Amino acid sequence: MIKSLLIGIISLLSFTNGRYFATNNYLEENTLYQFNHDIFTSSNPYQEPYYLNEEQYQYQHLDLGDSWSTSLGEGVKIAIIDTGIRYDHHDFYDEDGCSIISEDSASIMRVVSPSGGTHIEIKTVKEEGYKILMEDTTNSSNNHATAVTGTIASAINNKLGVGLAPKAEIINIKLGDLQNLELYAALEYAQSLDVDIINMSFALYESDYPGIAKSLKPYIDACYNQGITMVASSGNDQTYLPSYPAAYDNVIAVGALKDNSSNEIAEYSNFSYNDIVAPGTVYVPWIDYGSAYTLDDYHYLSGTSFAAPLTSAALALYKAKYPHATCDQMKEALLNSAIDLGLEGYDYDFGYGRLSVANLLNYPPLESVSYYDEIKIPLSVKTYQIVLETNPSDILLKNITFTSTNEMVASVNNQGLLSLKALGKTTINYQSNVNSNIFGSFTLEVIDENINLDLNNTKTNYTFGEIISPIDIKFLDDYLPSDLTIKGDTKSLGEYAIKIVIAGYEIPLNIKVTNLNAEITNFTPIEQAEAYYEYFMKYSGEECQNHYDNFSNQVWEELNAEYDYMLSKSKEELLSLENFEELNQRYMLIVNKYNFNGFIEDINNQNLLKPLDNNSKGILLITIVLLGVILVFLIGLLYIIFKTKKPKNSK
């Protein structure tokens, strides 16, 4: 066994390529603080100085927004398997001066007995005190866990910075040496504490740890089976070679984004098995042992070692908001809510995309995905889009693989688009790429028939202004349409035809629309008055005259009911319009002074109120002018005739 301090491995992985900034332009000495624990007074993470002044620019690339107003990680246990830690750093005490590090934290060490045997020794803070978490006060091997812990949970104390999940319960598990036995024991210890999340910011390769891929797997699987979400850094060696534990299916592998970037992969980050990426550069607690140091020290550090704890912290916020979410549901939400980068969908560099905290917290745990057991689609449709139903509904569902068992009948791509090729049956399977519990299948039959409506189950009666929803339309032969559109609406009264448009077909559908019980939010009063007038005209004839006596009693009663309901809903609003007097006469006829019977009586007596519209006014004016011209002409003509008539000569 090769003996090496854990920090020796992890620090090398985390800070190669000059990732550790010994001096940094972003950090000014006058921003460091010395303070006593008893002055911590604030409980607002947005007011922490380094966050407020944007030194912690990692938060600018996480879509944090107001996520802290939703969750701070309360009640979530995070185990951090790492190196020693400066537990006395000032940002590991909350506003009340209490340590944020749990007394369940422990040191795990392989001990060689005098007889040559070995055993694992576990010492807890509860039993031995916090000193067991630190190598010694001059040992830089304390720094890695200091930075990782600070990334997750730097306290809200109105001083320095803040971690992404500052109210999570932090359990530091310090390994004395990166031996297999110690790592196995650490995972088992985390299990015994029933933690929610385990963060592992280290990367182990088969070349350095022969057999690690197989030997560690049972312990990882045991944690997964207990419902623990595990997160690991993918490594900083710019390689496609798998590192463990990140490469396990049951562990979320996190790659790093470039310094102060939201969309560029860091040059050092491993690739080929990343599930997600997060900012790799953070501004967090750190002790500079190379010079005079204080317990307020903060530095800019880079590596996948810090992308992983940002992801663990985001999942802690999620678990606090959705405490019943399983590890599969958490992974589903994390990857489906990520901001897609690089090639569309999954790719080697970015995995499923960049961590988005706001998106994650707005993605409720996915309970199930379902579809019909069997569907029939006419061959003439050619293509058909599968839309899986989710519970809860309206969840963005990505990362699903579709397959067809008979591609001679129909093939399907990973967006769920079917291509119909021949008559026959095939089974379509669907499976989530990130949640093994999300899967299913259905039978597809391609048939040689036209598309026919199921009129017994299709909705045909609507109220005025009501939306015609695609779910109102049903088809025979269990046909399930995709991309269905509707030509027509319910802004007319009476019976008339609309068209259902699907796959190039226009299918007529007769509907009946009444304003009885119509929701006034679905139309304007003018729209309803206009619709009623047009409806009346269909039965009564031009300008409401001479034809009403031909109505049947049924039509008469229907018109009466429609009018009275429209009047009760629309009259006052119509009368309140500033330009009411200029409205078309049909509105005046309906709402100015009539009830239904009075309306009919005035029609019968041809005693209609007909204010002129603009066209009528123009015609009248022209008519008056023409009549005036004709009158003047006639008067002039008469004058000429009488003036030119000569009297008879007298004898």
C-alpha positions as CSV (number, residue, x, y, z in Angstrom):
1,M,0.0,0.0,0.0
2,I,1.2,3.4,-0.9
3,K,1.0,5.7,2.1
4,S,0.2,9.3,1.2
5,L,-1.7,12.0,3.0
6,L,-5.1,12.6,1.5
7,I,-4.2,16.2,1.0
8,G,-1.3,15.2,-1.1
9,I,-3.5,13.5,-3.6
10,I,-6.4,15.9,-3.5
11,S,-4.4,19.1,-3.5
12,L,-2.5,17.9,-6.5
13,L,-5.8,17.1,-8.3
14,S,-7.3,20.4,-7.2
15,F,-4.6,22.9,-7.8
16,T,-2.6,21.7,-10.8
17,N,-2.1,24.1,-13.7
18,G,-1.6,27.0,-11.3
19,R,-5.1,26.9,-10.0
20,Y,-4.2,28.1,-6.6
21,F,-3.7,31.9,-6.5
22,A,-1.2,32.7,-3.8
23,T,-1.8,36.3,-4.5
24,N,-4.8,37.6,-6.2
25,N,-5.9,41.0,-7.5
26,Y,-9.5,40.3,-6.3
27,L,-8.4,40.1,-2.7
28,E,-7.4,43.3,-0.9
29,E,-5.8,43.0,2.6
30,N,-8.1,45.7,4.0
31,T,-11.2,43.5,3.3
32,L,-10.1,40.9,6.0
33,Y,-11.7,41.0,9.3
34,Q,-10.8,40.2,12.9
35,F,-13.8,39.7,15.2
36,N,-15.1,37.9,18.2
37,H,-17.8,35.3,17.9
38,D,-20.1,37.2,20.2
39,I,-20.8,40.0,17.6
40,F,-22.4,37.8,15.0
41,T,-25.8,39.4,14.5
42,S,-27.0,39.0,10.9
43,S,-29.1,36.2,9.5
44,N,-29.3,37.4,5.9
45,P,-27.0,35.5,3.5
46,Y,-27.3,38.3,0.9
47,Q,-25.7,40.7,3.3
48,E,-22.5,38.8,3.8
49,P,-19.7,41.2,2.8
50,Y,-17.9,39.0,0.2
51,Y,-21.2,38.0,-1.4
52,L,-22.5,41.6,-1.3
53,N,-19.3,43.0,-2.8
54,E,-19.2,40.2,-5.5
55,E,-15.9,38.8,-4.4
56,Q,-17.7,35.5,-4.3
57,Y,-18.4,35.6,-8.1
58,Q,-19.1,31.9,-8.2
59,Y,-22.7,32.9,-7.4
60,Q,-22.9,34.9,-10.6
61,H,-22.8,31.6,-12.6
62,L,-25.3,29.6,-10.6
63,D,-28.6,31.3,-11.4
64,L,-29.0,31.8,-7.7
65,G,-31.5,34.7,-7.8
66,D,-33.7,34.7,-4.7
67,S,-33.3,31.0,-4.1
68,W,-32.1,31.6,-0.5
69,S,-35.5,33.0,0.3
70,T,-36.9,29.5,-0.5
71,S,-34.2,27.3,1.2
72,L,-31.0,27.5,3.1
73,G,-30.5,23.8,3.5
74,E,-32.1,23.5,6.9
75,G,-32.3,20.0,8.3
76,V,-30.2,18.4,5.6
77,K,-27.1,16.3,6.6
78,I,-24.1,16.5,4.4
79,A,-21.1,14.3,5.0
80,I,-17.8,15.7,3.6
81,I,-15.2,12.9,3.3
82,D,-11.9,14.8,3.0
83,T,-8.8,16.0,4.8
84,G,-8.2,17.7,8.1
85,I,-10.0,21.1,8.5
86,R,-9.4,24.3,10.3
87,Y,-12.6,24.0,12.3
88,D,-11.8,27.2,14.1
89,H,-12.0,29.4,11.0
90,H,-14.2,32.4,11.8
91,D,-16.7,31.5,9.0
92,F,-17.4,28.1,10.6
93,Y,-19.3,29.8,13.5
94,D,-22.8,31.1,13.1
95,E,-24.2,34.4,14.3
96,D,-24.7,33.0,17.7
97,G,-21.1,31.9,18.0
98,C,-21.9,28.2,17.6
99,S,-19.9,25.9,15.4
100,I,-21.6,24.9,12.1
101,I,-19.7,21.5,12.2
102,S,-21.6,18.6,13.7
103,E,-20.4,16.8,16.8
104,D,-20.9,13.6,14.8
105,S,-17.9,14.6,12.7
106,A,-15.1,12.1,13.0
107,S,-11.5,11.1,12.3
108,I,-11.0,7.7,10.6
109,M,-7.6,6.2,10.6
110,R,-6.0,2.8,9.9
111,V,-3.9,1.8,12.9
112,V,-1.2,-0.8,12.8
113,S,-1.0,-3.0,15.9
114,P,2.3,-4.1,17.5
115,S,1.6,-7.6,16.2
116,G,1.5,-6.3,12.7
117,G,-2.3,-6.4,12.1
118,T,-4.3,-3.4,11.2
119,H,-7.7,-2.0,12.3
120,I,-9.8,1.1,11.7
121,E,-10.0,3.6,14.5
122,I,-13.0,6.0,14.5
123,K,-12.9,9.0,16.9
124,T,-15.8,11.5,17.0
125,V,-15.9,15.1,18.0
126,K,-18.6,14.2,20.5
127,E,-16.1,11.9,22.3
128,E,-12.7,13.6,21.6
129,G,-13.4,17.3,20.7
130,Y,-12.9,19.2,17.5
131,K,-9.1,18.9,17.7
132,I,-9.4,15.4,16.1
133,L,-10.4,17.1,12.8
134,M,-7.2,19.0,12.4
135,E,-3.7,17.7,11.8
136,D,-2.0,20.5,13.7
137,T,-2.0,24.3,13.6
138,T,0.9,24.5,11.1
139,N,-0.1,21.7,8.7
140,S,-1.4,22.9,5.3
141,S,-3.2,19.5,4.8
142,N,-6.1,21.1,6.8
143,N,-6.8,23.4,3.9
144,H,-8.6,21.2,1.4
145,A,-11.5,20.3,3.7
146,T,-11.5,23.9,5.0
147,A,-12.2,25.2,1.4
148,V,-14.7,22.4,0.6
149,T,-16.6,23.0,3.8
150,G,-16.6,26.7,3.3
151,T,-17.9,26.3,-0.3
152,I,-20.9,24.4,1.0
153,A,-21.7,26.1,4.3
154,S,-19.7,29.2,5.3
155,A,-21.9,30.6,8.1
156,I,-24.3,33.5,8.0
157,N,-22.7,35.7,10.5
158,N,-22.4,39.2,8.9
159,K,-18.7,38.7,8.3
160,L,-16.7,37.4,5.4
161,G,-18.6,35.2,2.9
162,V,-21.4,32.6,2.8
163,G,-21.7,29.0,1.6
164,L,-24.4,28.0,-0.8
165,A,-26.2,25.9,1.9
166,P,-25.3,27.8,5.0
167,K,-27.9,26.1,7.2
168,A,-27.1,22.5,6.3
169,E,-25.8,20.2,9.0
170,I,-22.1,19.6,8.1
171,I,-20.4,16.3,9.2
172,N,-16.7,16.3,8.4
173,I,-15.2,12.9,8.1
174,K,-11.4,13.2,8.1
175,L,-9.3,10.5,6.6
176,G,-5.8,10.1,8.0
177,D,-4.6,8.4,4.8
178,L,-6.2,7.7,1.5
179,Q,-6.3,4.0,2.1
180,N,-9.1,1.8,0.7
181,L,-10.0,0.6,4.2
182,E,-10.4,4.1,5.5
183,L,-12.6,5.1,2.6
184,Y,-14.8,2.1,3.0
185,A,-15.1,2.9,6.8
186,A,-16.0,6.5,6.0
187,L,-18.8,5.5,3.7
188,E,-20.1,3.0,6.3
189,Y,-19.9,5.7,9.0
190,A,-21.9,8.1,6.8
191,Q,-24.5,5.4,6.3
192,S,-24.7,4.9,10.1
193,L,-25.6,8.6,10.5
194,D,-28.3,8.4,7.8
195,V,-26.9,11.4,6.0
196,D,-28.7,12.8,3.0
197,I,-25.7,13.8,0.8
198,I,-22.0,12.7,0.7
199,N,-19.5,15.0,-1.0
200,M,-16.2,13.4,-2.2
201,S,-13.9,16.0,-3.7
202,F,-11.1,13.5,-4.8
203,A,-10.4,11.4,-7.8
204,L,-8.8,8.0,-7.7
205,Y,-7.5,6.2,-10.8
206,E,-6.9,2.5,-11.4
207,S,-3.3,3.3,-12.3
208,D,-2.7,4.5,-8.7
209,Y,-5.2,2.3,-6.9
210,P,-5.4,-1.0,-8.7
211,G,-8.8,-2.6,-8.4
212,I,-10.4,0.5,-7.0
213,A,-13.3,0.4,-9.5
214,K,-14.5,-3.0,-8.2
215,S,-13.5,-2.8,-4.6
216,L,-15.2,0.5,-3.8
217,K,-18.4,-0.2,-5.7
218,P,-20.2,-2.3,-3.0
219,Y,-19.8,0.5,-0.5
220,I,-21.1,3.1,-3.0
221,D,-24.0,0.8,-3.9
222,A,-24.9,0.3,-0.2
223,C,-25.1,4.1,0.3
224,Y,-27.2,4.5,-2.9
225,N,-29.6,1.7,-1.7
226,Q,-30.0,3.5,1.5
227,G,-31.1,6.6,-0.4
228,I,-28.0,8.7,0.0
229,T,-27.1,11.1,-2.8
230,M,-23.4,11.0,-3.6
231,V,-21.5,13.8,-5.4
232,A,-17.8,13.6,-6.6
233,S,-15.4,15.8,-8.5
234,S,-14.4,14.3,-11.8
235,G,-10.7,15.3,-11.5
236,N,-8.3,17.9,-12.8
237,D,-6.2,16.0,-15.2
238,Q,-7.9,16.9,-18.5
239,T,-8.4,13.2,-19.2
240,Y,-11.1,10.9,-20.4
241,L,-9.9,8.1,-18.1
242,P,-12.4,7.3,-15.4
243,S,-11.7,8.4,-11.9
244,Y,-13.5,7.0,-8.9
245,P,-15.9,7.5,-7.2
246,A,-17.2,10.0,-9.9
247,A,-17.3,7.3,-12.7
248,Y,-19.9,5.2,-10.8
249,D,-23.5,5.3,-12.1
250,N,-24.8,5.9,-8.6
251,V,-22.5,9.0,-8.1
252,I,-23.1,12.4,-9.6
253,A,-19.8,13.4,-11.4
254,V,-19.1,17.1,-11.5
255,G,-16.8,18.9,-14.0
256,A,-15.6,22.5,-13.6
257,L,-16.3,25.6,-15.6
258,K,-13.6,28.0,-16.5
259,D,-12.7,30.8,-14.0
260,N,-15.6,33.4,-13.9
261,S,-17.4,31.8,-16.8
262,S,-21.0,30.4,-17.2
263,N,-20.4,28.4,-20.4
264,E,-16.7,27.5,-20.9
265,I,-15.2,24.2,-19.6
266,A,-12.1,24.6,-17.5
267,E,-8.9,23.6,-19.3
268,Y,-8.0,21.2,-16.4
269,S,-11.4,19.5,-16.0
270,N,-11.8,15.8,-16.8
271,F,-14.3,14.8,-19.4
272,S,-16.2,11.9,-20.9
273,Y,-18.2,10.9,-17.9
274,N,-19.3,14.3,-16.3
275,D,-23.0,14.4,-15.4
276,I,-23.0,18.1,-14.8
277,V,-20.7,21.1,-14.6
278,A,-20.5,24.0,-12.0
279,P,-18.2,26.9,-11.4
280,G,-14.7,25.6,-10.6
281,T,-13.3,28.8,-9.1
282,V,-14.6,29.9,-5.7
283,Y,-13.7,32.5,-3.1
284,V,-13.8,30.6,0.2
285,P,-12.1,30.0,3.6
286,W,-8.4,29.1,3.4
287,I,-5.4,29.4,5.7
288,D,-2.2,30.6,4.2
289,Y,0.4,28.7,6.1
290,G,3.2,30.2,4.0
291,S,3.0,33.6,5.7
292,A,1.3,35.2,8.7
293,Y,-2.2,34.0,8.7
294,T,-5.5,34.8,10.5
295,L,-8.6,32.7,10.9
296,D,-10.4,35.1,8.5
297,D,-8.3,34.1,5.5
298,Y,-10.1,33.7,2.2
299,H,-8.6,32.9,-1.2
300,Y,-9.6,32.2,-4.8
301,L,-9.2,28.5,-5.5
302,S,-10.0,26.5,-8.6
303,G,-10.7,22.8,-9.3
304,T,-13.4,20.3,-9.7
305,S,-12.9,19.9,-6.0
306,F,-15.1,23.0,-5.6
307,A,-17.5,22.4,-8.5
308,A,-18.6,19.2,-6.6
309,P,-19.5,20.9,-3.2
310,L,-21.4,23.6,-5.0
311,T,-23.5,20.8,-6.5
312,S,-23.8,19.1,-3.1
313,A,-24.9,22.4,-1.6
314,A,-27.5,23.0,-4.3
315,L,-28.9,19.5,-3.7
316,A,-29.1,20.3,0.0
317,L,-31.3,23.4,-0.8
318,Y,-33.4,21.1,-2.9
319,K,-33.7,18.4,-0.2
320,A,-34.7,21.1,2.3
321,K,-37.5,22.3,0.0
322,Y,-38.6,18.8,-0.9
323,P,-37.7,16.7,2.1
324,H,-39.3,13.5,0.8
325,A,-37.3,13.6,-2.5
326,T,-35.4,10.4,-3.1
327,C,-31.8,10.3,-4.4
328,D,-33.2,9.3,-7.9
329,Q,-35.6,12.2,-7.9
330,M,-32.9,14.6,-6.8
331,K,-30.6,13.4,-9.6
332,E,-33.5,13.7,-12.1
333,A,-34.3,17.2,-11.0
334,L,-30.6,18.3,-11.0
335,L,-29.8,17.0,-14.6
336,N,-33.1,17.9,-16.2
337,S,-33.0,21.5,-14.8
338,A,-29.4,22.1,-15.9
339,I,-28.7,24.7,-18.6
340,D,-27.7,22.8,-21.7
341,L,-24.2,23.7,-22.9
342,G,-22.0,22.5,-25.8
343,L,-23.8,20.0,-28.1
344,E,-27.5,19.7,-27.7
345,G,-28.3,17.2,-25.0
346,Y,-25.6,15.2,-23.2
347,D,-22.0,15.7,-24.3
348,Y,-18.7,14.6,-22.9
349,D,-17.5,18.0,-21.7
350,F,-20.6,19.5,-20.0
351,G,-22.6,16.3,-19.3
352,Y,-26.2,17.4,-19.1
353,G,-25.3,21.1,-18.6
354,R,-24.5,23.8,-16.0
355,L,-25.9,23.7,-12.5
356,S,-28.9,26.1,-12.2
357,V,-30.0,26.6,-8.6
358,A,-33.2,28.5,-9.5
359,N,-34.2,25.9,-12.1
360,L,-33.5,23.1,-9.7
361,L,-35.6,24.5,-6.9
362,N,-38.5,25.0,-9.4
363,Y,-38.4,21.3,-10.5
364,P,-40.6,19.3,-8.1
365,P,-39.7,15.6,-7.5
366,L,-40.8,13.5,-10.5
367,E,-43.2,10.8,-9.2
368,S,-43.9,8.9,-12.4
369,V,-44.1,9.0,-16.2
370,S,-46.9,7.4,-18.1
371,Y,-48.4,6.9,-21.5
372,Y,-51.3,5.0,-23.1
373,D,-51.0,1.2,-23.2
374,E,-51.9,1.1,-26.9
375,I,-52.3,3.6,-29.7
376,K,-53.4,3.4,-33.3
377,I,-52.2,5.8,-35.9
378,P,-53.0,5.9,-39.7
379,L,-50.0,5.3,-41.9
380,S,-50.9,8.5,-43.8
381,V,-50.0,10.6,-40.8
382,K,-46.3,9.7,-41.4
383,T,-44.9,11.3,-38.3
384,Y,-46.2,11.5,-34.7
385,Q,-44.8,13.2,-31.6
386,I,-44.9,11.2,-28.4
387,V,-45.6,13.4,-25.4
388,L,-45.2,11.5,-22.1
389,E,-47.4,12.5,-19.2
390,T,-45.6,13.4,-15.9
391,N,-46.7,13.4,-12.3
392,P,-46.6,16.2,-11.2
393,S,-47.7,17.6,-14.6
394,D,-45.9,20.2,-16.6
395,I,-42.4,19.0,-15.6
396,L,-39.8,19.5,-18.2
397,L,-38.8,15.9,-19.2
398,K,-35.5,15.5,-20.9
399,N,-32.9,12.7,-21.2
400,I,-35.3,10.0,-22.3
401,T,-34.2,7.2,-24.7
402,F,-36.9,5.8,-27.0
403,T,-36.6,2.5,-28.9
404,S,-38.8,0.6,-31.3
405,T,-38.8,-3.2,-31.4
406,N,-39.9,-3.3,-35.1
407,E,-38.4,-0.5,-37.1
408,M,-39.9,-1.8,-40.3
409,V,-43.2,-0.6,-38.9
410,A,-42.0,2.6,-37.1
411,S,-38.8,4.1,-35.9
412,V,-38.4,6.7,-33.2
413,N,-35.7,9.2,-32.3
414,N,-34.6,10.4,-28.8
415,Q,-37.0,13.3,-29.0
416,G,-39.9,10.9,-29.2
417,L,-40.7,11.6,-32.8
418,L,-42.2,8.5,-34.5
419,S,-41.7,7.9,-38.2
420,L,-44.4,5.6,-39.6
421,K,-43.2,3.2,-42.3
422,A,-45.6,0.3,-42.8
423,L,-48.8,-1.3,-41.5
424,G,-48.3,-3.5,-38.5
425,K,-47.5,-3.4,-34.7
426,T,-44.4,-2.5,-32.8
427,T,-43.5,-1.9,-29.1
428,I,-42.2,1.5,-28.2
429,N,-40.0,1.6,-25.1
430,Y,-39.0,4.7,-23.1
431,Q,-36.3,4.9,-20.4
432,S,-34.9,7.9,-18.4
433,N,-31.1,8.2,-18.8
434,V,-30.8,9.6,-15.3
435,N,-33.4,7.8,-13.3
436,S,-33.7,4.0,-13.6
437,N,-37.1,4.1,-12.0
438,I,-38.6,6.0,-14.9
439,F,-39.4,3.6,-17.8
440,G,-42.3,2.1,-19.7
441,S,-43.6,0.9,-23.0
442,F,-46.7,0.9,-25.2
443,T,-48.0,-0.9,-28.3
444,L,-48.2,1.1,-31.5
445,E,-50.4,-0.2,-34.4
446,V,-50.0,1.5,-37.7
447,I,-53.4,1.3,-39.5
448,D,-54.7,1.9,-43.0
449,E,-57.7,4.1,-42.1
450,N,-58.7,7.8,-42.3
451,I,-58.8,9.9,-39.1
452,N,-62.3,9.9,-37.7
453,L,-63.7,11.9,-34.8
454,D,-65.4,10.1,-32.0
455,L,-68.5,12.3,-31.9
456,N,-70.0,10.5,-28.9
457,N,-67.1,11.7,-26.7
458,T,-66.1,14.9,-28.4
459,K,-67.3,18.1,-26.8
460,T,-69.7,20.0,-29.1
461,N,-71.5,22.4,-26.7
462,Y,-69.7,25.6,-25.6
463,T,-70.5,28.9,-24.0
464,F,-69.7,32.2,-25.7
465,G,-65.9,32.9,-25.6
466,E,-65.0,29.5,-24.2
467,I,-61.7,28.1,-25.3
468,I,-61.9,25.0,-27.5
469,S,-59.2,22.8,-26.0
470,P,-57.5,20.0,-28.0
471,I,-58.3,17.7,-25.1
472,D,-62.0,18.2,-26.0
473,I,-61.5,16.4,-29.3
474,K,-61.6,12.6,-29.3
475,F,-60.8,10.1,-32.1
476,L,-62.0,6.7,-33.1
477,D,-59.6,3.7,-33.1
478,D,-57.7,5.1,-30.1
479,Y,-55.9,7.5,-32.4
480,L,-53.8,10.1,-30.5
481,P,-53.1,13.2,-32.5
482,S,-49.9,15.3,-32.3
483,D,-49.7,19.0,-33.2
484,L,-53.5,19.3,-33.4
485,T,-54.8,22.8,-34.3
486,I,-58.3,24.2,-34.4
487,K,-59.7,26.6,-37.0
488,G,-62.6,28.5,-35.6
489,D,-63.7,29.8,-32.2
490,T,-66.7,30.4,-30.0
491,K,-67.1,34.1,-30.8
492,S,-70.4,33.4,-32.6
493,L,-73.7,32.2,-31.2
494,G,-75.7,29.3,-32.6
495,E,-74.8,26.2,-34.5
496,Y,-71.9,26.3,-37.0
497,A,-68.8,24.3,-38.1
498,I,-65.2,24.6,-37.0
499,K,-62.3,22.6,-38.4
500,I,-60.0,20.2,-36.7
501,V,-56.6,20.3,-38.5
502,I,-54.2,17.4,-38.0
503,A,-51.6,15.8,-40.2
504,G,-52.8,17.8,-43.2
505,Y,-56.4,16.8,-42.7
506,E,-59.2,19.3,-42.1
507,I,-62.1,17.6,-40.3
508,P,-65.3,19.6,-39.9
509,L,-67.0,19.6,-36.5
510,N,-70.4,21.1,-35.8
511,I,-70.6,22.9,-32.5
512,K,-73.3,24.8,-30.7
513,V,-72.5,28.0,-28.8
514,T,-74.7,29.8,-26.3
515,N,-74.1,32.8,-24.1
516,L,-76.0,31.2,-21.2
517,N,-73.7,30.9,-18.2
518,A,-70.8,32.3,-20.3
519,E,-67.9,33.6,-18.3
520,I,-67.7,37.4,-18.9
521,T,-63.9,37.2,-18.6
522,N,-63.8,35.3,-22.0
523,F,-65.2,38.2,-24.0
524,T,-65.9,41.9,-24.2
525,P,-69.4,43.2,-23.9
526,I,-69.2,44.6,-27.4
527,E,-68.2,41.1,-28.7
528,Q,-71.3,39.5,-27.1
529,A,-73.7,42.2,-28.3
530,E,-72.3,41.9,-31.8
531,A,-72.6,38.1,-31.6
532,Y,-76.2,38.3,-30.4
533,Y,-77.2,40.8,-33.1
534,E,-75.7,38.5,-35.8
535,Y,-77.5,35.5,-34.2
536,F,-80.8,37.3,-34.3
537,M,-80.3,38.4,-37.9
538,K,-79.9,34.7,-39.0
539,Y,-83.5,34.1,-37.9
540,S,-85.2,37.5,-38.4
541,G,-83.8,38.8,-41.6
542,E,-82.2,42.1,-42.6
543,E,-82.4,44.9,-40.0
544,C,-84.5,42.7,-37.7
545,Q,-87.7,43.4,-39.6
546,N,-90.6,41.4,-41.1
547,H,-89.4,37.9,-40.4
548,Y,-89.7,37.4,-36.6
549,D,-93.2,36.0,-37.0
550,N,-91.8,33.0,-38.8
551,F,-89.8,31.9,-35.6
552,S,-90.7,28.6,-34.0
553,N,-91.5,28.8,-30.3
554,Q,-88.3,27.0,-29.5
555,V,-86.2,29.6,-31.4
556,W,-88.3,32.4,-29.9
557,E,-87.6,31.2,-26.4
558,E,-83.9,30.6,-27.2
559,L,-83.5,34.1,-28.5
560,N,-85.3,35.5,-25.5
561,A,-83.0,33.6,-23.1
562,E,-79.9,34.5,-24.9
563,Y,-80.9,38.2,-25.0
564,D,-81.8,38.4,-21.4
565,Y,-78.5,36.8,-20.3
566,M,-76.5,39.0,-22.6
567,L,-78.3,42.1,-21.3
568,S,-77.6,41.2,-17.7
569,K,-73.9,40.7,-18.3
570,S,-73.1,43.4,-20.9
571,K,-75.6,46.3,-20.7
572,E,-74.0,48.4,-18.0
573,E,-70.5,48.0,-19.4
574,L,-71.8,49.0,-22.9
575,L,-73.6,52.0,-21.6
576,S,-70.5,53.1,-19.7
577,L,-68.4,53.4,-22.9
578,E,-67.5,57.0,-23.7
579,N,-68.3,56.6,-27.4
580,F,-71.6,54.7,-26.8
581,E,-73.7,57.1,-28.8
582,E,-71.5,56.5,-31.8
583,L,-71.8,52.8,-31.7
584,N,-73.4,50.9,-34.5
585,Q,-77.2,50.8,-34.3
586,R,-77.3,47.1,-33.3
587,Y,-75.8,47.9,-29.9
588,M,-78.3,50.7,-29.4
589,L,-81.2,48.4,-30.4
590,I,-80.1,45.8,-27.9
591,V,-79.1,47.8,-24.8
592,N,-80.4,51.4,-25.0
593,K,-83.9,50.9,-23.6
594,Y,-85.3,47.6,-24.6
595,N,-86.1,44.3,-22.9
596,F,-86.7,41.5,-25.3
597,N,-90.5,41.9,-25.8
598,G,-90.1,45.6,-26.2
599,F,-87.4,45.1,-28.7
600,I,-89.8,42.9,-30.8
601,E,-92.7,45.3,-30.4
602,D,-90.7,48.2,-31.8
603,I,-89.5,46.0,-34.7
604,N,-93.1,45.1,-35.4
605,N,-94.1,48.8,-35.5
606,Q,-91.0,49.7,-37.4
607,N,-90.2,52.2,-34.7
608,L,-86.5,51.6,-34.6
609,L,-83.9,53.9,-33.1
610,K,-81.3,54.2,-36.0
611,P,-78.6,56.7,-35.3
612,L,-76.5,57.3,-38.4
613,D,-73.1,55.7,-38.6
614,N,-70.3,57.5,-40.5
615,N,-71.2,56.0,-43.9
616,S,-74.8,56.8,-43.5
617,K,-74.0,60.4,-42.5
618,G,-71.8,60.7,-45.6
619,I,-74.5,59.4,-47.9
620,L,-77.1,61.6,-46.3
621,L,-74.9,64.7,-46.8
622,I,-74.3,63.9,-50.4
623,T,-78.0,63.3,-50.9
624,I,-78.9,66.6,-49.3
625,V,-76.3,68.4,-51.5
626,L,-77.7,66.7,-54.6
627,L,-81.2,67.6,-53.7
628,G,-80.1,71.2,-53.1
629,V,-78.4,71.4,-56.4
630,I,-81.5,69.9,-58.1
631,L,-83.8,72.4,-56.3
632,V,-81.6,75.3,-57.2
633,F,-81.6,74.1,-60.8
634,L,-85.4,73.8,-60.9
635,I,-85.8,77.3,-59.4
636,G,-83.5,78.7,-61.9
637,L,-85.2,77.0,-64.7
638,L,-88.6,78.3,-63.6
639,Y,-87.2,81.8,-63.3
640,I,-85.9,81.7,-66.8
641,I,-89.1,80.3,-68.2
642,F,-91.3,83.0,-66.6
643,K,-88.9,85.8,-67.4
644,T,-88.6,85.0,-71.1
645,K,-92.3,84.6,-71.6
646,K,-93.6,87.7,-73.6
647,P,-97.1,89.3,-73.0
648,K,-99.6,89.3,-76.0
649,N,-99.9,92.6,-78.1
650,S,-103.2,94.5,-77.6
651,K,-105.3,95.6,-80.6
